[in-house]
Amino acid sequence: MKRYVPSRKALNSIRIIIFVLAAAVTAISHIFLKDHNIIMWIIICICWGTAILYGVFFLPVYFRNTVYNISESDLRKKTGMIFFSNQFMKIRAIQYISTIITPFSKLTALNFIIVNAWGGRMIFCFLNRDEALEISSHLNEFAKNKM
């Protein structure tokens, strides 16, 4: 059984995206809500509070608790932030696989594998580029041999 975990590069990329979005909301609030100080500051505080909450607490917990296990006969996914879930899928039930490799994926690690099976779907998120390609080729090879 091979074990995979989400990349720390993806966590840092998401944190940067959250910071940029919070800064954009702050700038837009200053431009358009300058005359309504109370509303402007409420929006800015909620935005930055949410950004800090997710960037510092929730996302690191999610990344720490997410594990993907792949064996010759099944796929397993354990994930969660507050509520935890376990998913299990037999490899023989796989219908097709979609691999999403984003631009600059070696830097951002925002890569995804979507495994569709009989009546279900399992998504492997935030994998390194090499791990995503390795998993994808392994599952594609099994799908070819199944036919």
Salt bridges, closest charged atoms under 4 A:
ASP74 OD1 - ARG76 NE 3.26
GLU134 OE2 - LYS2 NZ 2.85
